[in-house]
Every structure is written in structure tokens, then in C-alpha cells.
Amino acid sequence: MTIFSAVLLLFLVMDPFGNVPVFLSVLRPVKQERRRWVIARELLIALGFLVVFLFGGQYLLAAIGISESSVTVAGGIILFLIALRMVFPSPGGVFAEDAEQASDAPILVPLAVPLVAGPSALASVLFIMSKDPTRWLEWLAALVGAWAATGVVLLLAPNLSRLLGDRGLVATERLMGMVLTAIASKMVLGGVAEFFGI
């Protein structure tokens, strides 16, 4: 896996375009001048979770005896389920139920976790690190790059919402879901092949 493919994978699973409507919905009670500050804070919290999982996830799996092929298959299945929800979203969006439960000033949930640092993102960072731990600096750079691109999209959420409109955002999310479905299928097939030594 190259740095570019790792950045693309992480960017897709963070799904910033699909999260724009949810972020706007959750932040509706927050004053206009505070919204970008809240988004930036939640993005930093999400990055912290992802970095911790990038470096500590493999030791956790080693401690409980889970193989890399199992992680690959599990990550692929999670990505596939997330991709299906992107292609066939619920009326309020991929994580509509989380938005409904949000408080006036959300902290950690649902913006940082699970919208940015969700199960698919955590599984993905674990997947890329397990493939070649010696390239940890490249994987960290890929994570920061994907996170930064996600941050730019989410910080510009109000502008994107006006520019693309609801239909444009839905179309973008579904396109990303289709790409993510292909990546998930490749992960599952690769994990099965690795398990059987094919």
C-alpha cells in the first residue's frame, strides 16, 4: 500500500462529505461564531483517538491473539457495511440517530466519535499499520493528511452545503460509498487469501 492509497482509504472512511449535513444538524443550536471552533476541537479529539489506535491497536490485538488476516477481513466487513449506509442512507444521513441524541454543545460524541473516528476509521488505521509496522512514519503522515483533508471539508461545511445543495451532497456521499465498497471487497478477499495462504 502506498501513502496515497492509505490517504485515500482513510479519507473515504472518514466520509467528510457525507458528514456535512450531520455536522450542520448537530451544530444548529451552537452560535454561528462558535461552530468552527467546536468543529476544530472535535477534529483534534478524533485525531488523538486515531493516533492512539494506530500505534497501540496492534499490541491490543497481539494481547488477545487476533491475527492480521482476521483484522483485514473484519475491517473489510465493517467498511462494507459503512459503504452500504453511504450508498443507501437513512433519511437523516449515515449517522442520523447520533445527531438526534446530540446535546447543544457536543463534546466527543457524535462528532469526534463515531462520525470522524468511527469503527471503520479505527479498523482502517489498524489494517494499514499491521501490513508493515516499519513504515509507521508513512502511515502517520497518511493519517494526518487524510484527517487534514477531512478537516478542511468539515470546516467549510456551511459553504459546501450552499454550493452543492442537498442533492449534491447526497450524490457525493453515494459516489464515495461505491468506491469504498470496492476497497472493502478487496480487503475481505485479501484477508481470506492470507488466511488460507493463497
C-alpha positions in Angstrom: 0.0 0.0 0.0 1.3 3.4 -0.9 0.9 6.6 1.1 -1.6 7.9 -1.5 -3.8 4.8 -1.3 -3.6 5.0 2.5 -4.7 8.6 2.5 -7.5 7.9 0.0 -8.7 4.9 2.1 -8.7 6.9 5.4 -10.3 10.0 3.7 -13.1 7.8 2.3 -13.9 6.0 5.6 -14.0 9.4 7.4 -16.6 10.4 4.9 -16.4 14.2 5.3 -18.9 15.0 2.5 -21.4 12.5 3.9 -20.9 14.0 7.4 -21.5 17.6 6.3 -25.3 17.5 6.8 -25.0 15.7 10.1 -22.4 18.2 11.4 -24.7 21.1 10.4 -27.6 19.4 12.1 -25.7 18.7 15.3 -24.3 22.2 15.4 -27.5 24.0 14.7 -28.1 25.0 18.4 -24.5 26.3 18.6 -23.9 30.0 17.9 -22.6 30.7 14.4 -19.3 32.2 15.6 -18.5 29.1 17.8 -19.2 26.4 15.2 -15.8 26.3 13.5 -14.2 26.3 17.0 -16.3 23.3 18.0 -15.5 21.5 14.7 -11.8 22.1 15.2 -11.9 20.8 18.8 -13.8 17.7 17.7 -11.4 17.0 14.9 -8.4 17.2 17.3 -10.1 14.8 19.6 -10.8 12.4 16.7 -7.1 12.7 15.6 -6.0 11.8 19.1 -8.1 8.6 19.1 -6.9 7.6 15.6 -3.2 8.1 16.5 -3.5 6.1 19.7 -5.2 3.3 17.8 -2.6 3.5 15.0 0.3 2.8 17.4 -1.5 0.8 20.2 -4.1 -1.2 18.3 -1.6 -3.9 17.1 -0.5 -4.6 20.7 -4.0 -4.9 21.8 -4.7 -7.5 19.1 -1.5 -9.3 19.9 -2.5 -9.5 23.6 -5.8 -11.1 22.7 -4.4 -13.3 20.0 -6.1 -11.9 16.9 -4.3 -12.5 13.6 -3.7 -9.9 10.9 -5.9 -11.8 8.4 -8.7 -11.7 10.9 -8.3 -7.9 11.3 -8.3 -7.5 7.5 -11.5 -9.4 7.0 -13.2 -7.7 9.9 -12.1 -4.3 8.7 -13.4 -5.1 5.2 -16.8 -6.2 6.6 -17.1 -3.0 8.7 -16.1 -0.9 5.7 -18.6 -2.7 3.5 -21.4 -2.1 6.0 -20.5 1.6 6.3 -20.3 1.8 2.4 -23.8 0.3 2.2 -25.2 3.0 4.5 -23.5 5.6 2.4 -25.0 4.3 -0.9 -28.4 3.7 0.7 -28.6 6.3 3.5 -31.3 6.7 6.1 -33.5 9.8 5.8 -31.3 11.8 8.2 -27.9 10.6 7.0 -25.5 7.9 7.8 -25.5 8.6 11.5 -28.8 10.3 11.9 -29.5 8.6 15.2 -26.3 10.1 16.7 -27.3 13.6 15.6 -30.7 13.3 17.2 -29.0 12.4 20.6 -26.5 15.2 20.5 -26.6 18.0 23.1 -26.4 21.7 22.4 -22.6 21.7 22.8 -21.4 18.3 21.6 -18.2 17.0 23.1 -16.6 13.8 21.8 -20.0 12.2 20.7 -21.2 12.1 18.0 -18.9 14.4 16.0 -15.4 13.1 17.0 -16.6 9.6 17.6 -18.2 7.9 15.7 -18.5 10.4 12.8 -14.8 11.1 12.2 -13.0 8.4 14.3 -15.6 5.7 13.8 -15.2 1.9 13.7 -14.3 1.9 10.0 -11.6 4.5 10.5 -10.2 2.7 13.6 -10.2 -0.6 11.7 -8.5 1.0 8.7 -5.6 2.5 10.7 -5.1 -0.8 12.3 -5.2 -2.5 8.9 -2.5 -0.3 7.3 -0.3 -0.5 10.4 -0.5 -4.3 10.6 0.6 -4.5 6.9 4.0 -3.0 7.6 4.7 -1.6 11.1 8.2 -0.5 10.0 6.6 2.2 7.8 4.9 3.8 10.8 6.1 7.3 9.9 4.5 7.0 6.4 1.2 5.7 8.0 1.2 8.6 10.5 1.7 11.0 7.6 -1.1 9.4 5.7 -3.4 9.6 8.7 -2.6 13.3 9.3 -3.1 14.0 5.6 -6.5 12.3 5.4 -7.5 14.0 8.7 -6.4 17.4 7.4 -8.4 17.0 4.2 -11.4 15.9 6.2 -11.0 18.9 8.5 -10.9 21.3 5.6 -14.2 19.8 4.2 -15.9 19.9 7.6 -14.7 23.4 8.4 -16.2 24.6 5.1 -19.4 22.7 5.8 -21.7 25.7 5.6 -20.2 26.9 2.3 -20.3 23.4 0.8 -23.9 23.0 1.8 -24.8 26.1 0.0 -22.6 25.3 -3.0 -23.6 21.7 -3.6 -27.1 21.7 -2.1 -28.7 18.6 -0.6 -28.7 16.6 -3.8 -25.1 17.4 -4.5 -24.0 16.2 -1.0 -26.1 13.0 -1.3 -24.6 12.3 -4.8 -21.0 12.9 -3.5 -21.7 10.6 -0.5 -23.0 7.8 -2.7 -20.1 8.1 -5.1 -17.7 7.7 -2.1 -19.8 4.8 -0.9 -19.3 3.0 -4.2 -15.5 3.4 -4.1 -15.5 2.3 -0.5 -17.4 -0.8 -1.4 -14.7 -1.8 -3.9 -12.0 -1.2 -1.3 -13.9 -3.2 1.3 -14.3 -6.1 -1.1 -10.6 -6.1 -1.8 -9.8 -6.1 1.9 -12.0 -9.1 2.6 -10.7 -11.1 -0.4 -7.1 -10.3 0.7 -7.7 -11.3 4.3 -9.2 -14.6 3.2 -6.4 -15.3 0.8 -3.8 -14.5 3.5 -5.6 -16.8 6.0 -5.6 -19.8 3.6 -2.1 -19.0 2.3 -3.2 -18.5 -1.3 
